Structure formats: structure tokens, C-alpha cells
Amino acid sequence: MVALMSSGEYRDSLRQYHPVVYLDGRLVESVADEAAFKPGLNAVGVTYDFALRPELSPLMTAVQHSSGKTVNRFLHINASAGDLLNKLEAVRRVCQETGCAMRYLTQDALNAIYQVAARIDDARGSTEHRAKFLSYLHDVQNRDLTLGVAMTDAKGDRSKRPHEQGNRDSYVHVAERKAAGIVISGTKAIVTGAPYVHELLVMPCRNMGREDADFALCCAVPIDAPGLTIVARPAGRPGEKSALFSNKFGQSTGVAIFDKVFVPWDRVFFAGDWEHSGFLTYHYATHHRHSCIGARAGFGDLLIGAGALMCEANGFNPETETHLREQMVELIKITEGFFACGVAASVYGAADPHSGSFMPDPVFSNIGKLLLATQIYDMHRIAHYVSGGLVVALPGPDEDHNPATAARLSEVLRANPDIPYDKRIQTSRFLEDLTASYQGGWYSVISLHGGGSPAAMKQEIYRNYPIGSKVQLVEKLLDQGIVHDPRRAITRNQQPGKCCARGCSAEGTAVMVPMERHSPAEEV
Ligand SMILES: Cc1cc2nc3c(=O)[nH]c(=O)nc-3n(C[C@H](O)[C@H](O)[C@H](O)COP(=O)(O)OP(=O)(O)OC[C@H]3O[C@@H](n4cnc5c(N)ncnc54)[C@H](O)[C@@H]3O)c2cc1C
């Protein structure tokens, strides 16, 4: 077992780093003590404290097969469908508490990098990349670190490829190769939690062509590496009195500017291997979209609870007031609907042929993320529908103590006689915070674009879905299987990864081995 840190130890561990972080136009002296980052530190801290709680540790920790050590779930390489399900549940659980706890990005990236390292080795008949990655992984696990994901480049003109950009720094690239390592420059535009992570995992954000080889790189960089500057936003709504949730929990995002940052070879997972770049991007995206499903389900749980409380505080029981019940059922359907895609993606997950680690099913992962990306706006609408206008019209918290107005407001703004006024306004402010404030907008935009924009998911769904098999199915039924042209595009995509030469499963094979029934004596 590695020495797992508590949230306090995590915060203290950041004091060993001296990153260059700007916030609202000023240099941050100490990230660990910066009030504007406190909600972010608190949220990441939950992932540490949960792993130490005996009742949660089966979910929040896992045994790393390559070392035999128990590590934080968010640093673990998935080895089974059960691992994927546990990760999904773990993400949901931490997001019920924090809204967004960021650290699962670390796990998504580690899993994808392990896969690409093994793929490069297999292509070259070597073992070097696996060994280098595992050595890095074990070090990260032993030190119980949090790693930020620096994937989304600034990208410049979206219609042009990296090498066509007017400004080369629109994408992070290899600026120089040295005997001891590489020197990288360029900009990653959006990095969640950037100021308060220990290291950044730098990865390409797209498929690269041969001309883009300099931009195809994957490496690990300590957050205080010379030449790295983070320009960050506050995490959540620190210090705002009415922000009942997001003055405690939230995430900062940062622009990461690399200016001739030196990376030694033992931290370079690939550099210049353009033909492996798309594999890493798409596999990371699949892991991460699977995690996004758990994250937004945790957020959905908060809206379901707060929506029901608001109905009650207003004097209604949604069970008997049918139009409110319909809205609540819609909210439940949305949340559990996309979560079910996460469960399906876990159950239909498969071992990656290179590394043997487990990948969530890409079609279900992408459908789940696509659903939540668009339905987040419905979730907010429903929260507003059942709550009423008070969510944005309630006088601010200072009025709660104004001798001229407080007593009168608490009389006239009370609704259900059984629910105290202060509980009603607390619920209302909680809902404002999550759905109608700056933070509410943040949850919308991270749901829509975080992990990739909807168009990227649609592309992945179409690319991975076995439409060809479905065409053949119908042709067989119609007795029209007459066009045997292998160049025919519509039938090309036939269950990739299933029933395939890689030996995943044959038609009719059971998908999962049924669990053995317990004897009646065990069923207490
Ligand atoms: C809160 C938040 C946190 C995030 N955290 C991280 C993080 O930790 N790490 C990280 O790496 N990234 C992170 N992201 C970035 C996220 O992955 C991107 O926002 C997403 O990939 C979209 O990229 P973009 O924001 O640059 O939008 P754009 O690329 O500008 O997209 C805008 C629109 O243009 C379309 N578009 C873009 N390019 C093309 C094209 N070539 N052809 C056709 N249409 C195109 C898109 O589909 C979209 O509809 C985060 C994002 C948010 C909002």
C-alpha cells in the first residue's frame, strides 16, 4: 500500500512547488494559501480524504496490478469492467460532494498514455515505452500526486492544421531536441485545476499528419518547471456570501504557456510520433467522456435533491402535484439515462490489445457524454421550473441581518408553514448558485465543451458504430445480400473490436460470466 495523503497533506505538498501563477492580473505568492483557489483545493482534497475513509476505500482505492500496491482510484490503470464501473461510481460520489473534483482527469490520461506507450512498443518491437511509463506511473502513485491534463491547445485558426498556423505557439511543440531531453514551447488554453496540481500531462489534442510531427508530443512537466507560466481564474465563487456551494467547492482553469521548457527523456512518452497522436487523443477522450458521465450524474443528484426540497419548501408534494412530478421524473430520466450509458460503456468495456488495460466502450461513452452535453440545459430549466423566480429574485444574504427588513421578509416570504424561512432561502440560493449564477453557466459550458464539443462525439459515435453490420442484417432479411463489393463504404464498419481477428468475442458468446449464486445460508 502506498502512503495515501489526506487533504491537508495534499495542500501542504503543494508548498514544495513554486509555480509561476497569475490570477486577475497579479502574481500568486502561495497557491496553497490563495483564497481564490480554496474551493479548488477543497474539491481535489475530497478525493484524498475519501480514499482514507474505511467505508469508501473499496470504491476510492484499487490495487495496481503492475506493483501490487493499493493506490488512489484516480491514479489506477483499469484492469476490468468492474474497475470501470467503480471509477464511474467514484466520480459520481466525489461530484455529489464537490460538483467537480477534477482528479479523475489524471486517471483518464494515465490510462490513455499507458495504452499509447504499449502501442508504440508493439509497433517497434521494443519494451522501452512501457517500462518508462510504468516507472513514471509508480512514482506518481507512490507520491499520491494530482496531475493536470494539458491537452487543448490554443489552436489559433480552427480551419488550419498546426503546421499551417501563423503563430507556431498556438500549439505546444518540440522547439529543440537535446541529448538529455526536449525543449517545448506553445500554449495549452484550458487546463482544469492548473494552479494546484503537482504536474501537467502534456498531450496532443488532435490527430496529426507527417507535417505536424513537431506538435505530436506527450510528456510530463512539473508545475513549477522553469519557463512554464499559468494564467488562471478563481475556482468557483470564493468569498461570495450567496454562493452557498461554490464558495466551498469549484475549479479554477488556467492557460498554460510553455516558453522553452526543458523536459528530460525519462518524462517524454513520445515526441514526433505523429502516427500515434490520434490514438492517444481519441483514447483519452473515451476515458474522459466516461468520467464526465459520472461527474454530471453527481451534479444531477444535487439538482434532484434541491429541486424536490424547493417543491416542498413552496408547499407542494411532487408526488401529488402532477406537473411538478413530471418535471422531477424528467430530471431523474435525464440523469440516470446518461448515467446508464456510463454503466453500459463499463460493462461492454474491452481490454486494449496493446496494454491489456480496460477501455470503456467508445459508442456508449460518447453517447452518454453527448446526452449530458445538451441535456444540461434541460436540467437547469427543470430546476428553474420547479423552484420559481425566487432563485434569481431573492434579496441578498446581507438582508438576512438588516433590522429594517429581515423579520418582515422572513414572514412574507415563507411558504410551507412546516419549512422554516431560512431553509427555503438556503435551498433557493443553492439552486441559484448551481444553475443561474456564473457557476451555473460554468457547469453548462463544461458539460457542453469539456471533454470535447458535441461534434467530436458525433464523429466518434459514427466512426465506432457497426452500421455495416446493421445494413447486412437488413439485407439478409430482405434477401438482398447481392452487393459483395468490399469497397462499398456503407458496409465497411462491421463491429470493430467485436467478433474480430483480435479475438474479442464470437457471435453468441456470453458477454459476462454470471456470478455464482450464494447459498441460502449466506443470504442474510
Ligand atoms: C470548464 C472547462 C474545463 C476544461 N478542462 C480542460 C482540461 O483540463 N484539459 C484540457 O485539455 N481541456 C480542457 N477543456 C477544453 C475542452 O476540451 C475544449 O473546450 C473542447 O475540446 C473544445 O475546444 P475549444 O474550447 O477550443 O472550442 P473550439 O475548438 O473553438 O470549438 C468551438 C466550436 O467550433 C467547432 N470547431 C472547432 N474546430 C473545428 C473544425 N476544425 N472544424 C469544424 N468545426 C470546428 C467545434 O465543434 C465547436 O462547436 C475544458 C473546457 C472547459 C469549458
The ligand as a MOL file (V3000), in Angstrom:
LIG
                    3D

  0  0  0     0  0            999 V3000
M  V30 BEGIN CTAB
M  V30 COUNTS 53 58 0 0 0
M  V30 BEGIN ATOM
M  V30 1 C -14.5940 24.3250 -17.9080 0
M  V30 2 C -13.7300 23.6000 -18.8840 0
M  V30 3 C -12.6900 22.8150 -18.4230 0
M  V30 4 C -11.8320 22.1830 -19.3300 0
M  V30 5 N -10.7680 21.4660 -18.8400 0
M  V30 6 C -9.8330 21.0010 -19.7110 0
M  V30 7 C -8.6600 20.3660 -19.2230 0
M  V30 8 O -8.4780 20.1620 -18.0230 0
M  V30 9 N -7.7290 19.9770 -20.1230 0
M  V30 10 C -7.8880 20.1660 -21.4540 0
M  V30 11 O -7.0050 19.7830 -22.2200 0
M  V30 12 N -9.0020 20.7460 -21.9590 0
M  V30 13 C -9.9700 21.1700 -21.1140 0
M  V30 14 N -11.1110 21.7740 -21.6050 0
M  V30 15 C -11.1720 22.0610 -23.0260 0
M  V30 16 C -12.1810 21.3010 -23.8440 0
M  V30 17 O -11.7090 20.0210 -24.1610 0
M  V30 18 C -12.4390 22.1680 -25.0850 0
M  V30 19 O -13.2210 23.2700 -24.6410 0
M  V30 20 C -13.1170 21.4600 -26.2290 0
M  V30 21 O -12.2980 20.4540 -26.7590 0
M  V30 22 C -13.4760 22.4490 -27.3420 0
M  V30 23 O -12.3600 23.1830 -27.7380 0
M  V30 24 P -12.4250 24.7910 -27.7140 0
M  V30 25 O -12.9170 25.2310 -26.4030 0
M  V30 26 O -11.0890 25.2720 -28.1520 0
M  V30 27 O -13.5400 25.1680 -28.7450 0
M  V30 28 P -13.4000 25.3470 -30.3190 0
M  V30 29 O -12.4380 24.3620 -30.8640 0
M  V30 30 O -13.1200 26.7710 -30.6250 0
M  V30 31 O -14.8440 24.9280 -30.7980 0
M  V30 32 C -15.9070 25.8680 -30.9680 0
M  V30 33 C -16.8740 25.2820 -31.9900 0
M  V30 34 O -16.2210 25.1720 -33.2580 0
M  V30 35 C -16.2670 23.8280 -33.7320 0
M  V30 36 N -14.9860 23.5370 -34.3820 0
M  V30 37 C -13.7520 23.6790 -33.8570 0
M  V30 38 N -12.8170 23.2780 -34.7430 0
M  V30 39 C -13.4570 22.8700 -35.8400 0
M  V30 40 C -13.0430 22.3530 -37.1010 0
M  V30 41 N -11.7620 22.1870 -37.4070 0
M  V30 42 N -13.9980 22.0300 -37.9900 0
M  V30 43 C -15.3150 22.1940 -37.6980 0
M  V30 44 N -15.7720 22.6960 -36.5300 0
M  V30 45 C -14.8590 23.0310 -35.6120 0
M  V30 46 C -16.4730 22.9600 -32.5080 0
M  V30 47 O -17.1000 21.7240 -32.8060 0
M  V30 48 C -17.3400 23.8590 -31.6300 0
M  V30 49 O -18.6870 23.7100 -31.9570 0
M  V30 50 C -12.0350 22.3380 -20.7170 0
M  V30 51 C -13.1160 23.0850 -21.1700 0
M  V30 52 C -13.9570 23.7100 -20.2870 0
M  V30 53 C -15.0950 24.5340 -20.8100 0
M  V30 END ATOM
M  V30 BEGIN BOND
M  V30 1 1 1 2
M  V30 2 1 2 3
M  V30 3 2 2 52
M  V30 4 2 3 4
M  V30 5 1 4 5
M  V30 6 1 4 50
M  V30 7 2 5 6
M  V30 8 1 6 7
M  V30 9 1 6 13
M  V30 10 2 7 8
M  V30 11 1 7 9
M  V30 12 1 9 10
M  V30 13 2 10 11
M  V30 14 1 10 12
M  V30 15 2 12 13
M  V30 16 1 13 14
M  V30 17 1 14 15
M  V30 18 1 14 50
M  V30 19 1 15 16
M  V30 20 1 16 17
M  V30 21 1 16 18
M  V30 22 1 18 19
M  V30 23 1 18 20
M  V30 24 1 20 21
M  V30 25 1 20 22
M  V30 26 1 22 23
M  V30 27 1 23 24
M  V30 28 2 24 25
M  V30 29 1 24 26
M  V30 30 1 24 27
M  V30 31 1 27 28
M  V30 32 2 28 29
M  V30 33 1 28 30
M  V30 34 1 28 31
M  V30 35 1 31 32
M  V30 36 1 32 33
M  V30 37 1 33 34
M  V30 38 1 33 48
M  V30 39 1 34 35
M  V30 40 1 35 36
M  V30 41 1 35 46
M  V30 42 1 36 37
M  V30 43 1 36 45
M  V30 44 2 37 38
M  V30 45 1 38 39
M  V30 46 1 39 40
M  V30 47 2 39 45
M  V30 48 1 40 41
M  V30 49 2 40 42
M  V30 50 1 42 43
M  V30 51 2 43 44
M  V30 52 1 44 45
M  V30 53 1 46 47
M  V30 54 1 46 48
M  V30 55 1 48 49
M  V30 56 2 50 51
M  V30 57 1 51 52
M  V30 58 1 52 53
M  V30 END BOND
M  V30 END CTAB
M  END
